Amino acid sequence: MSQSEVEVRMASLADADALERAGDAVFDHRVQRAWLADFFANPANLLAIALRDGEVVGMASGFAYAHPDKPRQLFVNEVGVAAAIQRRGVGARLVRTLLARGRGLGCTQAWVATEDDNRVARALYASVGGVEEVERAVLYVFPLGGASEGDPDVRPGDAACRMAPRLRGPTTQLPNGPWGRAVPARDPGRSPRGARVRGRGSARSSAR
């Protein structure tokens, strides 16, 4: 299979049927139509998808957010690639597409987090320009209740604990993220600081 057979682009609610069919081959859990509508209702929420023959075989999600004291940033939340097409560059294409949309929205930095031992995710983030932070961080989860009512398999805190692809793991701090300073994502001569990946579960995709 050549990369040309896989289309990578930003998704919208019009892709709902294909996203629901993707299930846990790409996502952690099955996609819920109501949650999907809620996701796309906020233009700051971003989802890049990889399609082959009309089916979703990969995704990278994130969101752009504003600060009162610094420029807008992009958080890379998750990256997932179906097992059948891993290690073929699809994950890298997904992350690049997500980063490009972030730049288009005015984000000057992107960041992601992952486990120290998630070699697959770390290799992915490094391959697309992420620079690993030397400083390590500790993740705290605050269960707020009610998040799992639509799906018994979704545990409170799951989303916060994943923070990255089904690779598992994106966290790339491009410029000024939570773990220190970074370089502007718009400067092609410099790499973003921070590539990290965080997530529960194993690296299901080599996404490279």
GROMACS elastic network, one bead per residue, 0.5 to 0.9 nm:
[ bonds ]
;  ai    aj funct       b0    kb
    1     4     6  0.82540   500
    1     5     6  0.67585   500
    1     6     6  0.85787   500
    1    85     6  0.83063   500
    1    88     6  0.87581   500
    2     5     6  0.56091   500
    2     6     6  0.75461   500
    2    88     6  0.82728   500
    3     6     6  0.54549   500
    3     7     6  0.80352   500
    3    88     6  0.72507   500
    3    89     6  0.74662   500
    3    90     6  0.73855   500
    4     7     6  0.69769   500
    5    51     6  0.84749   500
    5    52     6  0.64032   500
    5    53     6  0.81553   500
    6    50     6  0.62324   500
    6    51     6  0.54964   500
    6    53     6  0.80517   500
    6    57     6  0.85782   500
    6    90     6  0.78945   500
    7    49     6  0.80595   500
    7    50     6  0.54507   500
    7    51     6  0.50825   500
    7    52     6  0.65399   500
    8    48     6  0.70064   500
    8    49     6  0.56122   500
    8    51     6  0.63897   500
    8    58     6  0.85818   500
    8    59     6  0.87903   500
    8    90     6  0.80162   500
    8    93     6  0.69379   500
    8    94     6  0.64365   500
    8    97     6  0.75477   500
    9    47     6  0.86623   500
    9    48     6  0.55232   500
    9    49     6  0.56375   500
    9    50     6  0.66648   500
    9    51     6  0.84069   500
    9    94     6  0.77291   500
    9    97     6  0.67916   500
    9    98     6  0.87036   500
   10    46     6  0.75172   500
   10    47     6  0.58311   500
   10    49     6  0.60154   500
   10    50     6  0.87636   500
   10    94     6  0.88994   500
   10    97     6  0.73529   500
   10    98     6  0.75798   500
   10   101     6  0.82308   500
   11    14     6  0.77542   500
   11    15     6  0.63587   500
   11    16     6  0.89106   500
   11    46     6  0.78197   500
   11    47     6  0.55680   500
   11    48     6  0.55745   500
   11    49     6  0.60349   500
   12    15     6  0.56825   500
   12    16     6  0.75737   500
   12    40     6  0.67245   500
   12    46     6  0.88106   500
   12    47     6  0.77317   500
   13    16     6  0.52782   500
   13    17     6  0.88116   500
   13    36     6  0.72814   500
   13    37     6  0.66301   500
   13    39     6  0.89027   500
   13    40     6  0.63341   500
   13    41     6  0.88439   500
   14    17     6  0.77433   500
   14    18     6  0.89474   500
   15    18     6  0.55522   500
   15    19     6  0.61450   500
   15    20     6  0.87008   500
   16    19     6  0.50597   500
   16    20     6  0.60971   500
   16    21     6  0.86514   500
   16    31     6  0.87279   500
   16    33     6  0.70987   500
   16    36     6  0.74051   500
   16    37     6  0.85512   500
   17    20     6  0.52139   500
   17    21     6  0.63649   500
   17    22     6  0.88325   500
   17    33     6  0.87252   500
   18    21     6  0.51019   500
   18    22     6  0.63388   500
   18    51     6  0.89716   500
   18    54     6  0.72288   500
   18    55     6  0.57770   500
   18    56     6  0.60294   500
   19    22     6  0.51420   500
   19    23     6  0.72117   500
   19    30     6  0.88401   500
   19    31     6  0.66772   500
   19    36     6  0.89298   500
   19    49     6  0.89119   500
   19    55     6  0.79510   500
   19    56     6  0.62075   500
   20    23     6  0.58704   500
   20    30     6  0.67091   500
   20    31     6  0.50714   500
   20    32     6  0.70662   500
   20    33     6  0.74537   500
   21    30     6  0.82670   500
   21    31     6  0.81342   500
   21    55     6  0.75940   500
   21    56     6  0.77252   500
   22    25     6  0.61456   500
   22    26     6  0.60911   500
   22    27     6  0.74139   500
   22    30     6  0.76477   500
   22    31     6  0.79057   500
   22    55     6  0.70430   500
   22    56     6  0.56034   500
   22    57     6  0.69419   500
   22    58     6  0.86196   500
   23    26     6  0.63245   500
   23    27     6  0.60790   500
   23    28     6  0.79382   500
   23    29     6  0.63359   500
   23    31     6  0.61725   500
   24    28     6  0.52204   500
   24    30     6  0.55223   500
   24    31     6  0.82486   500
   25    28     6  0.78042   500
   25    29     6  0.85999   500
   25    30     6  0.88795   500
   25    57     6  0.77752   500
   25    58     6  0.87138   500
   25    80     6  0.82931   500
   25    81     6  0.77469   500
   25    82     6  0.55642   500
   25    83     6  0.76178   500
   26    29     6  0.84912   500
   26    56     6  0.77998   500
   26    57     6  0.63392   500
   26    58     6  0.57537   500
   26    59     6  0.69195   500
   26    79     6  0.84673   500
   26    80     6  0.50797   500
   26    81     6  0.55063   500
   26    82     6  0.53611   500
   26    83     6  0.85188   500
   26   166     6  0.71723   500
   27    30     6  0.67604   500
   27    31     6  0.75729   500
   27    58     6  0.84387   500
   27    59     6  0.78657   500
   27    78     6  0.86893   500
   27    79     6  0.84470   500
   27    80     6  0.62563   500
   27    81     6  0.84779   500
   27   165     6  0.87620   500
   27   166     6  0.73332   500
   28    31     6  0.88765   500
   28    80     6  0.84353   500
   28   154     6  0.86676   500
   28   166     6  0.77080   500
   29    32     6  0.88500   500
   29   151     6  0.82987   500
   29   153     6  0.72601   500
   29   154     6  0.71856   500
   30   151     6  0.83753   500
   31    34     6  0.88787   500
   31    35     6  0.75551   500
   31    36     6  0.70094   500
   32    35     6  0.52882   500
   32    36     6  0.60498   500
   32    37     6  0.86633   500
   32   150     6  0.77279   500
   32   151     6  0.83503   500
   33    37     6  0.61794   500
   33    38     6  0.86151   500
   34    37     6  0.51626   500
   34    38     6  0.62570   500
   34    39     6  0.86279   500
   35    39     6  0.60720   500
   35    40     6  0.87479   500
   35   150     6  0.88548   500
   36    40     6  0.63278   500
   36    41     6  0.85263   500
   37    40     6  0.53230   500
   37    41     6  0.60203   500
   38    41     6  0.51046   500
   38    42     6  0.70929   500
   39    42     6  0.60060   500
   39    43     6  0.83382   500
   39    44     6  0.89892   500
   39    45     6  0.62323   500
   39    46     6  0.83972   500
   40    43     6  0.63281   500
   40    44     6  0.84207   500
   40    45     6  0.64292   500
   40    46     6  0.78150   500
   40    47     6  0.87802   500
   41    44     6  0.88405   500
   41    45     6  0.82177   500
   42    45     6  0.57179   500
   42    46     6  0.88582   500
   43    46     6  0.72663   500
   43    63     6  0.86292   500
   43    64     6  0.87286   500
   44    62     6  0.84581   500
   44    63     6  0.53152   500
   44    64     6  0.50849   500
   44    65     6  0.69152   500
   44   105     6  0.87365   500
   45    61     6  0.76700   500
   45    62     6  0.61196   500
   45    64     6  0.66949   500
   46    60     6  0.82544   500
   46    61     6  0.56046   500
   46    62     6  0.51801   500
   46    63     6  0.54173   500
   46    64     6  0.76907   500
   46    98     6  0.72657   500
   46   101     6  0.81044   500
   46   102     6  0.84890   500
   47    59     6  0.68313   500
   47    60     6  0.57637   500
   47    62     6  0.65086   500
   47    63     6  0.84447   500
   47    98     6  0.72090   500
   48    58     6  0.82945   500
   48    59     6  0.54671   500
   48    60     6  0.51340   500
   48    61     6  0.62971   500
   48    62     6  0.87792   500
   48    94     6  0.59690   500
   48    95     6  0.78384   500
   48    97     6  0.65889   500
   48    98     6  0.59308   500
   49    56     6  0.65762   500
   49    57     6  0.75723   500
   49    58     6  0.55795   500
   49    60     6  0.65209   500
   49    61     6  0.86259   500
   49    94     6  0.66940   500
   50    55     6  0.82191   500
   50    56     6  0.57153   500
   50    57     6  0.55457   500
   50    59     6  0.60541   500
   50    60     6  0.88528   500
   50    81     6  0.83424   500
   50    90     6  0.73175   500
   50    91     6  0.87478   500
   50    93     6  0.85983   500
   50    94     6  0.70139   500
   51    54     6  0.56823   500
   51    55     6  0.52277   500
   51    57     6  0.56483   500
   51    58     6  0.71351   500
   52    55     6  0.53383   500
   52    56     6  0.66142   500
   52    57     6  0.66502   500
   53    56     6  0.85586   500
   56    59     6  0.76311   500
   56    82     6  0.86976   500
   57    80     6  0.82724   500
   57    81     6  0.59559   500
   57    82     6  0.52261   500
   57    83     6  0.86947   500
   57    84     6  0.85845   500
   57    85     6  0.76934   500
   58    79     6  0.75353   500
   58    80     6  0.53572   500
   58    82     6  0.59790   500
   58    85     6  0.87040   500
   58    90     6  0.74103   500
   58    91     6  0.73163   500
   58    94     6  0.76746   500
   58   207     6  0.85823   500
   59    78     6  0.78018   500
   59    79     6  0.56251   500
   59    80     6  0.52649   500
   59    81     6  0.64903   500
   59    91     6  0.78925   500
   59    94     6  0.65323   500
   59    95     6  0.86960   500
   59   165     6  0.80573   500
   59   166     6  0.88302   500
   60    76     6  0.75175   500
   60    77     6  0.74310   500
   60    78     6  0.54687   500
   60    80     6  0.64024   500
   60    81     6  0.87149   500
   60    91     6  0.79041   500
   60    94     6  0.58065   500
   60    95     6  0.62416   500
   60    97     6  0.87016   500
   60    98     6  0.69318   500
   60   164     6  0.81434   500
   60   165     6  0.67067   500
   60   166     6  0.89570   500
   60   170     6  0.88946   500
   61    75     6  0.86553   500
   61    76     6  0.61376   500
   61    77     6  0.54135   500
   61    78     6  0.52465   500
   61    79     6  0.65188   500
   61    95     6  0.86655   500
   61    98     6  0.74360   500
   61   164     6  0.82019   500
   61   165     6  0.83105   500
   62    74     6  0.68537   500
   62    75     6  0.53237   500
   62    78     6  0.69315   500
   62    98     6  0.75139   500
   62   164     6  0.89155   500
   63    73     6  0.84221   500
   63    74     6  0.56974   500
   63    75     6  0.54533   500
   63    76     6  0.68403   500
   63    77     6  0.75610   500
   63   102     6  0.82196   500
   64    72     6  0.68401   500
   64    73     6  0.56544   500
   64    75     6  0.63685   500
   64    76     6  0.89061   500
   64   102     6  0.66182   500
   64   105     6  0.76744   500
   64   106     6  0.88512   500
   64   107     6  0.69760   500
   64   110     6  0.87046   500
   65    71     6  0.89855   500
   65    72     6  0.56331   500
   65    73     6  0.55677   500
   65    74     6  0.63651   500
   65    75     6  0.77848   500
   65   107     6  0.81904   500
   66    69     6  0.87806   500
   66    70     6  0.76715   500
   66    71     6  0.66435   500
   66    73     6  0.65239   500
   66    74     6  0.89711   500
   66   107     6  0.86455   500
   67    70     6  0.53555   500
   67    71     6  0.64214   500
   67    72     6  0.62963   500
   67    73     6  0.81504   500
   68    71     6  0.81638   500
   70    73     6  0.86194   500
   70   176     6  0.82467   500
   71   106     6  0.81198   500
   71   107     6  0.68438   500
   71   108     6  0.64016   500
   71   109     6  0.82443   500
   71   176     6  0.86989   500
   72   105     6  0.84007   500
   72   106     6  0.64509   500
   72   108     6  0.62413   500
   72   109     6  0.74467   500
   73   102     6  0.77239   500
   73   106     6  0.80182   500
   73   108     6  0.58721   500
   73   110     6  0.56260   500
   73   111     6  0.79792   500
   73   174     6  0.85359   500
   73   175     6  0.80076   500
   73   176     6  0.81963   500
   73   177     6  0.76932   500
   74    98     6  0.89762   500
   74    99     6  0.77427   500
   74   102     6  0.59943   500
   74   103     6  0.85679   500
   74   107     6  0.60037   500
   74   108     6  0.79623   500
   74   109     6  0.61563   500
   74   111     6  0.65020   500
   74   112     6  0.88412   500
   74   173     6  0.86660   500
   74   174     6  0.85501   500
   75   109     6  0.86168   500
   75   110     6  0.56150   500
   75   111     6  0.52765   500
   75   112     6  0.61118   500
   75   163     6  0.87291   500
   75   170     6  0.89886   500
   75   171     6  0.73611   500
   75   172     6  0.79325   500
   75   173     6  0.81882   500
   76    79     6  0.80843   500
   76    95     6  0.82276   500
   76    98     6  0.80202   500
   76    99     6  0.84909   500
   76   110     6  0.69370   500
   76   111     6  0.60765   500
   76   112     6  0.51498   500
   76   113     6  0.82740   500
   76   163     6  0.71177   500
   76   164     6  0.65656   500
   76   165     6  0.86421   500
   76   169     6  0.89959   500
   76   170     6  0.59691   500
   76   171     6  0.58681   500
   76   172     6  0.71275   500
   77   111     6  0.89413   500
   77   112     6  0.67711   500
   77   113     6  0.83843   500
   77   159     6  0.81944   500
   77   160     6  0.85357   500
   77   162     6  0.73858   500
   77   165     6  0.71922   500
   77   169     6  0.81428   500
   77   170     6  0.65570   500
   77   171     6  0.72983   500
   77   197     6  0.89247   500
   77   198     6  0.89627   500
   78   112     6  0.86535   500
   78   159     6  0.88139   500
   78   162     6  0.68909   500
   78   163     6  0.54310   500
   78   166     6  0.66616   500
   78   167     6  0.85123   500
   78   168     6  0.73801   500
   78   169     6  0.64503   500
   78   170     6  0.61341   500
   78   171     6  0.85925   500
   78   197     6  0.86853   500
   78   198     6  0.88510   500
   78   199     6  0.85317   500
   79    91     6  0.70686   500
   79    94     6  0.78332   500
   79    95     6  0.76326   500
   79   121     6  0.88171   500
   79   163     6  0.86746   500
   79   164     6  0.53394   500
   79   166     6  0.50645   500
   79   167     6  0.63483   500
   79   168     6  0.66588   500
   79   169     6  0.65412   500
   79   170     6  0.65774   500
   79   205     6  0.87109   500
   79   207     6  0.79884   500
   80    91     6  0.73952   500
   80   164     6  0.81121   500
   80   167     6  0.59117   500
   80   168     6  0.71833   500
   80   169     6  0.86749   500
   80   204     6  0.76943   500
   80   205     6  0.65398   500
   80   207     6  0.72892   500
   81    84     6  0.83671   500
   81    85     6  0.70102   500
   81    86     6  0.62181   500
   81    90     6  0.73721   500
   81    91     6  0.64741   500
   81   165     6  0.78492   500
   81   166     6  0.63373   500
   81   167     6  0.71435   500
   81   204     6  0.76134   500
   81   205     6  0.54080   500
   81   206     6  0.76243   500
   81   207     6  0.57901   500
   82    85     6  0.58894   500
   82    86     6  0.64891   500
   82   166     6  0.86266   500
   82   204     6  0.79064   500
   82   205     6  0.67046   500
   82   207     6  0.85785   500
   83    86     6  0.53715   500
   83    87     6  0.89180   500
   83   204     6  0.68495   500
   83   205     6  0.59721   500
   83   206     6  0.82130   500
   83   207     6  0.89023   500
   85    88     6  0.61958   500
   85    89     6  0.86687   500
   85    90     6  0.74446   500
   85   205     6  0.85184   500
   85   206     6  0.88881   500
   85   207     6  0.80463   500
   86    89     6  0.74498   500
   86    90     6  0.70536   500
   86    91     6  0.76820   500
   86   204     6  0.87170   500
   86   205     6  0.55615   500
   86   206     6  0.51543   500
   86   207     6  0.50707   500
   86   208     6  0.66509   500
   87    90     6  0.74533   500
   87    91     6  0.80618   500
   87   205     6  0.76205   500
   87   206     6  0.50965   500
   87   207     6  0.54502   500
   88    91     6  0.79365   500
   88    92     6  0.88898   500
   88   206     6  0.83395   500
   88   207     6  0.70556   500
   88   208     6  0.56341   500
   89    92     6  0.53573   500
   89    93     6  0.63350   500
   89    94     6  0.87916   500
   89   206     6  0.87495   500
   89   207     6  0.62639   500
   90    93     6  0.50915   500
   90    94     6  0.62155   500
   90    95     6  0.87531   500
   90   207     6  0.57809   500
   90   208     6  0.59267   500
   91    94     6  0.50828   500
   91    95     6  0.62865   500
   91    96     6  0.86230   500
   91   124     6  0.72196   500
   91   165     6  0.85139   500
   91   167     6  0.83190   500
   91   205     6  0.82652   500
   91   206     6  0.75122   500
   92    95     6  0.52055   500
   92    96     6  0.61114   500
   92    97     6  0.85392   500
   92   124     6  0.63442   500
   92   125     6  0.77993   500
   92   127     6  0.72759   500
   92   128     6  0.63398   500
   92   207     6  0.65141   500
   92   208     6  0.53545   500
   93    96     6  0.51396   500
   93    97     6  0.61075   500
   93    98     6  0.86451   500
   93   128     6  0.86728   500
   93   207     6  0.89392   500
   93   208     6  0.82476   500
   94    97     6  0.51535   500
   94    98     6  0.62867   500
   94    99     6  0.86881   500
   94   207     6  0.88307   500
   95    98     6  0.50629   500
   95    99     6  0.61202   500
   95   100     6  0.85396   500
   95   124     6  0.87883   500
   95   125     6  0.81940   500
   95   128     6  0.75187   500
   95   170     6  0.85985   500
   96    99     6  0.50338   500
   96   100     6  0.60552   500
   96   101     6  0.86513   500
   96   128     6  0.68147   500
   97   100     6  0.51084   500
   97   101     6  0.63663   500
   97   102     6  0.87042   500
   98   101     6  0.52246   500
   98   102     6  0.62977   500
   98   103     6  0.88003   500
   99   103     6  0.62688   500
   99   104     6  0.86223   500
   99   107     6  0.88294   500
   99   109     6  0.89275   500
   99   110     6  0.72076   500
   99   185     6  0.83769   500
  100   103     6  0.51092   500
  100   104     6  0.62583   500
  100   105     6  0.87645   500
  101   105     6  0.63247   500
  101   106     6  0.88140   500
  101   107     6  0.87704   500
  102   105     6  0.50837   500
  102   106     6  0.65041   500
  102   107     6  0.52957   500
  102   108     6  0.81137   500
  102   109     6  0.83605   500
  102   110     6  0.77926   500
  103   106     6  0.51102   500
  103   107     6  0.50158   500
  103   108     6  0.66350   500
  103   109     6  0.81694   500
  103   185     6  0.71279   500
  103   186     6  0.68638   500
  104   107     6  0.73055   500
  107   110     6  0.72911   500
  107   184     6  0.86610   500
  107   185     6  0.75876   500
  107   186     6  0.85878   500
  108   174     6  0.75282   500
  108   175     6  0.62878   500
  108   176     6  0.82978   500
  108   183     6  0.80795   500
  108   185     6  0.51177   500
  108   186     6  0.64284   500
  109   172     6  0.87030   500
  109   173     6  0.65031   500
  109   176     6  0.63917   500
  109   177     6  0.72174   500
  109   182     6  0.72681   500
  109   183     6  0.70576   500
  109   184     6  0.55733   500
  109   185     6  0.50523   500
  109   186     6  0.81614   500
  109   192     6  0.68699   500
  109   193     6  0.86038   500
  110   130     6  0.89868   500
  110   171     6  0.79727   500
  110   172     6  0.57988   500
  110   175     6  0.64129   500
  110   176     6  0.83579   500
  110   177     6  0.74271   500
  110   184     6  0.88336   500
  110   185     6  0.71516   500
  110   192     6  0.71537   500
  110   193     6  0.84963   500
  110   194     6  0.87168   500
  111   130     6  0.82513   500
  111   170     6  0.77360   500
  111   174     6  0.54632   500
  111   175     6  0.77478   500
  111   176     6  0.87303   500
  111   177     6  0.64638   500
  111   178     6  0.84689   500
  111   192     6  0.78167   500
  111   193     6  0.75794   500
  111   194     6  0.62270   500
  111   195     6  0.63925   500
  111   196     6  0.75344   500
  112   125     6  0.85427   500
  112   163     6  0.68726   500
  112   164     6  0.68103   500
  112   169     6  0.75420   500
  112   173     6  0.58679   500
  112   174     6  0.87746   500
  112   194     6  0.70835   500
  112   195     6  0.56944   500
  112   196     6  0.50248   500
  112   197     6  0.58023   500
  112   198     6  0.77993   500
  113   162     6  0.87344   500
  113   163     6  0.62261   500
  113   164     6  0.67469   500
  113   169     6  0.64867   500
  113   170     6  0.54016   500
  113   172     6  0.64506   500
  113   173     6  0.82356   500
  113   194     6  0.77432   500
  113   195     6  0.63310   500
  113   199     6  0.83105   500
  114   117     6  0.84546   500
  114   118     6  0.67413   500
  114   121     6  0.71031   500
  114   122     6  0.73400   500
  114   162     6  0.79928   500
  114   163     6  0.70497   500
  114   164     6  0.66549   500
  114   165     6  0.88928   500
  114   168     6  0.71152   500
  114   170     6  0.59674   500
  114   171     6  0.60522   500
  114   195     6  0.79034   500
  114   199     6  0.62030   500
  115   118     6  0.52273   500
  115   119     6  0.84494   500
  115   121     6  0.85230   500
  115   122     6  0.84281   500
  115   168     6  0.84547   500
  115   169     6  0.74270   500
  115   196     6  0.70751   500
  115   197     6  0.54658   500
  115   199     6  0.69057   500
  116   119     6  0.74943   500
  116   122     6  0.81209   500
  116   196     6  0.80523   500
  116   197     6  0.79264   500
  116   198     6  0.84293   500
  117   120     6  0.87204   500
  117   122     6  0.85673   500
  118   121     6  0.56264   500
  118   122     6  0.62358   500
  118   123     6  0.86533   500
  118   167     6  0.80169   500
  118   168     6  0.69264   500
  118   169     6  0.72722   500
  118   197     6  0.72455   500
  118   198     6  0.81349   500
  118   202     6  0.79209   500
  118   203     6  0.66716   500
  119   122     6  0.51011   500
  119   123     6  0.59853   500
  119   124     6  0.85273   500
  119   203     6  0.82947   500
  120   123     6  0.52387   500
  120   124     6  0.62654   500
  120   125     6  0.88506   500
  120   167     6  0.61325   500
  120   168     6  0.72903   500
  120   169     6  0.80398   500
  120   203     6  0.65433   500
  120   204     6  0.89011   500
  120   205     6  0.74583   500
  120   206     6  0.53662   500
  120   207     6  0.76063   500
  120   208     6  0.81729   500
  121   124     6  0.50084   500
  121   125     6  0.62828   500
  121   126     6  0.85941   500
  121   164     6  0.81822   500
  121   165     6  0.72478   500
  121   166     6  0.82267   500
  121   167     6  0.52212   500
  121   168     6  0.53797   500
  121   170     6  0.63221   500
  121   171     6  0.88869   500
  121   196     6  0.78242   500
  121   197     6  0.60943   500
  121   198     6  0.87434   500
  121   203     6  0.72619   500
  121   205     6  0.83199   500
  121   206     6  0.71492   500
  121   207     6  0.77205   500
  121   208     6  0.87661   500
  122   125     6  0.52924   500
  122   126     6  0.61611   500
  122   127     6  0.85349   500
  122   130     6  0.88167   500
  122   132     6  0.84110   500
  122   167     6  0.89940   500
  122   168     6  0.87593   500
  122   169     6  0.72021   500
  122   170     6  0.76134   500
  122   171     6  0.87371   500
  122   195     6  0.69151   500
  122   196     6  0.64404   500
  122   197     6  0.66095   500
  123   126     6  0.51789   500
  123   127     6  0.60593   500
  123   128     6  0.89189   500
  123   206     6  0.86782   500
  123   208     6  0.79468   500
  124   127     6  0.51323   500
  124   128     6  0.67053   500
  124   130     6  0.86163   500
  124   167     6  0.83590   500
  124   169     6  0.85391   500
  124   170     6  0.80761   500
  124   206     6  0.76371   500
  124   207     6  0.67115   500
  124   208     6  0.57013   500
  125   128     6  0.54695   500
  125   129     6  0.66340   500
  125   130     6  0.51340   500
  125   131     6  0.79178   500
  125   132     6  0.87071   500
  125   169     6  0.83312   500
  125   170     6  0.64845   500
  125   171     6  0.74741   500
  125   172     6  0.65744   500
  125   195     6  0.56344   500
  125   196     6  0.74009   500
  125   197     6  0.82597   500
  126   129     6  0.52873   500
  126   131     6  0.62463   500
  126   132     6  0.76277   500
  126   172     6  0.85728   500
  126   195     6  0.67070   500
  127   130     6  0.71141   500
  127   208     6  0.80532   500
  128   191     6  0.88380   500
  129   172     6  0.86031   500
  129   174     6  0.85373   500
  129   190     6  0.82800   500
  129   191     6  0.51678   500
  129   192     6  0.64345   500
  129   193     6  0.86648   500
  129   195     6  0.84309   500
  130   171     6  0.84147   500
  130   172     6  0.53824   500
  130   173     6  0.69567   500
  130   174     6  0.67364   500
  130   191     6  0.59849   500
  130   192     6  0.51653   500
  130   193     6  0.59915   500
  130   194     6  0.62549   500
  130   196     6  0.83655   500
  131   172     6  0.71688   500
  131   173     6  0.74086   500
  131   174     6  0.76908   500
  131   191     6  0.61667   500
  131   192     6  0.56030   500
  131   194     6  0.50186   500
  131   195     6  0.53059   500
  131   196     6  0.86968   500
  132   135     6  0.88884   500
  132   172     6  0.75968   500
  132   173     6  0.79990   500
  132   192     6  0.85901   500
  132   193     6  0.59610   500
  132   196     6  0.66124   500
  133   136     6  0.72741   500
  133   173     6  0.80783   500
  133   179     6  0.73723   500
  133   180     6  0.81133   500
  133   193     6  0.61869   500
  133   195     6  0.69141   500
  133   196     6  0.78927   500
  134   194     6  0.81953   500
  135   179     6  0.70535   500
  135   180     6  0.83429   500
  136   179     6  0.79716   500
  137   179     6  0.73845   500
  139   160     6  0.85427   500
  139   161     6  0.77998   500
  140   160     6  0.85599   500
  140   161     6  0.86719   500
  141   156     6  0.87330   500
  141   157     6  0.58644   500
  141   158     6  0.89482   500
  141   160     6  0.66233   500
  141   161     6  0.73940   500
  142   156     6  0.83837   500
  142   157     6  0.68984   500
  142   160     6  0.89182   500
  143   146     6  0.89237   500
  143   147     6  0.85442   500
  143   156     6  0.54131   500
  143   157     6  0.57342   500
  144   147     6  0.75599   500
  144   156     6  0.74522   500
  144   157     6  0.84972   500
  145   148     6  0.77535   500
  145   149     6  0.89385   500
  145   156     6  0.67525   500
  146   149     6  0.56457   500
  146   150     6  0.87540   500
  146   156     6  0.79556   500
  147   150     6  0.75980   500
  147   151     6  0.86280   500
  147   154     6  0.76435   500
  147   155     6  0.76113   500
  147   156     6  0.60807   500
  147   157     6  0.85336   500
  148   151     6  0.53789   500
  148   152     6  0.59361   500
  148   153     6  0.73791   500
  148   154     6  0.51012   500
  148   155     6  0.59324   500
  148   156     6  0.64516   500
  149   152     6  0.65912   500
  149   154     6  0.82912   500
  150   154     6  0.82598   500
  151   154     6  0.56323   500
  151   155     6  0.87105   500
  152   155     6  0.74536   500
  154   157     6  0.86230   500
  154   158     6  0.66730   500
  154   159     6  0.88130   500
  155   158     6  0.54857   500
  155   159     6  0.86226   500
  156   159     6  0.79120   500
  156   160     6  0.87750   500
  157   160     6  0.52516   500
  157   161     6  0.60584   500
  157   162     6  0.86357   500
  158   161     6  0.51434   500
  158   162     6  0.61546   500
  158   163     6  0.89038   500
  158   199     6  0.83293   500
  158   200     6  0.75710   500
  159   162     6  0.52626   500
  159   163     6  0.65135   500
  159   199     6  0.84087   500
  160   163     6  0.58450   500
  160   198     6  0.87693   500
  160   199     6  0.81568   500
  161   164     6  0.87038   500
  161   198     6  0.64888   500
  161   199     6  0.51527   500
  161   200     6  0.61706   500
  162   165     6  0.76976   500
  162   166     6  0.86562   500
  162   168     6  0.76319   500
  162   169     6  0.73096   500
  162   170     6  0.89733   500
  162   197     6  0.81054   500
  162   198     6  0.53331   500
  162   200     6  0.55040   500
  162   201     6  0.83016   500
  163   168     6  0.83320   500
  163   169     6  0.65087   500
  163   170     6  0.65248   500
  163   171     6  0.70295   500
  163   197     6  0.66027   500
  163   198     6  0.51410   500
  163   199     6  0.57222   500
  163   200     6  0.89603   500
  164   167     6  0.75098   500
  164   168     6  0.55189   500
  164   171     6  0.64387   500
  164   196     6  0.84540   500
  164   197     6  0.54964   500
  164   198     6  0.57032   500
  164   199     6  0.61434   500
  165   170     6  0.56188   500
  165   197     6  0.76289   500
  165   198     6  0.83510   500
  165   199     6  0.78413   500
  165   203     6  0.82174   500
  165   204     6  0.86944   500
  165   205     6  0.79970   500
  165   207     6  0.83601   500
  166   169     6  0.63599   500
  166   170     6  0.88194   500
  166   199     6  0.82093   500
  166   201     6  0.84570   500
  166   202     6  0.78769   500
  166   203     6  0.59573   500
  166   204     6  0.54354   500
  166   205     6  0.56397   500
  166   206     6  0.83391   500
  166   207     6  0.80509   500
  167   170     6  0.80972   500
  167   197     6  0.86887   500
  167   199     6  0.89961   500
  167   202     6  0.75487   500
  167   204     6  0.51581   500
  167   206     6  0.55621   500
  167   207     6  0.60818   500
  168   197     6  0.64902   500
  168   198     6  0.68052   500
  168   199     6  0.60216   500
  168   200     6  0.80877   500
  168   201     6  0.76564   500
  168   202     6  0.67194   500
  168   204     6  0.66909   500
  168   205     6  0.69961   500
  168   206     6  0.83899   500
  168   207     6  0.88805   500
  169   196     6  0.68647   500
  169   198     6  0.50910   500
  169   199     6  0.61686   500
  169   203     6  0.77689   500
  170   195     6  0.68493   500
  170   196     6  0.56840   500
  170   198     6  0.67902   500
  170   199     6  0.88423   500
  171   194     6  0.68864   500
  171   198     6  0.72042   500
  172   177     6  0.88937   500
  172   192     6  0.68723   500
  172   193     6  0.65861   500
  172   196     6  0.55031   500
  172   197     6  0.77583   500
  173   176     6  0.70561   500
  173   177     6  0.55898   500
  173   178     6  0.80406   500
  173   179     6  0.79402   500
  173   180     6  0.87438   500
  173   181     6  0.86607   500
  173   182     6  0.66651   500
  173   183     6  0.86039   500
  173   192     6  0.55880   500
  173   195     6  0.55894   500
  173   196     6  0.77028   500
  174   177     6  0.72340   500
  174   181     6  0.87992   500
  174   182     6  0.55857   500
  174   183     6  0.58450   500
  174   184     6  0.64510   500
  174   185     6  0.57123   500
  174   191     6  0.67631   500
  174   194     6  0.65101   500
  174   195     6  0.78553   500
  175   180     6  0.85712   500
  175   181     6  0.61621   500
  175   185     6  0.63693   500
  175   191     6  0.85398   500
  175   192     6  0.54521   500
  175   193     6  0.60384   500
  175   194     6  0.83911   500
  176   179     6  0.77417   500
  176   180     6  0.60084   500
  176   183     6  0.68291   500
  176   184     6  0.79657   500
  176   192     6  0.87560   500
  176   193     6  0.78755   500
  177   180     6  0.58818   500
  177   181     6  0.63414   500
  177   182     6  0.66460   500
  177   193     6  0.81480   500
  177   194     6  0.79407   500
  178   181     6  0.81259   500
  179   182     6  0.88176   500
  179   193     6  0.89505   500
  179   194     6  0.74755   500
  180   193     6  0.83517   500
  180   194     6  0.84828   500
  181   193     6  0.74191   500
  182   185     6  0.87894   500
  182   191     6  0.84442   500
  182   192     6  0.59040   500
  182   194     6  0.76588   500
  183   186     6  0.85975   500
  183   187     6  0.76342   500
  183   190     6  0.65964   500
  183   191     6  0.65395   500
  183   192     6  0.52719   500
  183   193     6  0.64703   500
  184   187     6  0.56365   500
  184   188     6  0.87350   500
  184   190     6  0.76287   500
  184   191     6  0.80244   500
  184   192     6  0.68249   500
  185   188     6  0.72595   500
  185   190     6  0.77629   500
  185   191     6  0.72462   500
  185   192     6  0.61595   500
  186   189     6  0.87992   500
  186   190     6  0.86191   500
  187   190     6  0.57323   500
  187   191     6  0.79392   500
  188   191     6  0.74737   500
  192   195     6  0.77282   500
  199   202     6  0.80492   500
  199   203     6  0.88388   500
  201   204     6  0.80980   500
  202   205     6  0.87125   500
  203   206     6  0.70570   500
  204   207     6  0.86660   500
  205   208     6  0.82633   500
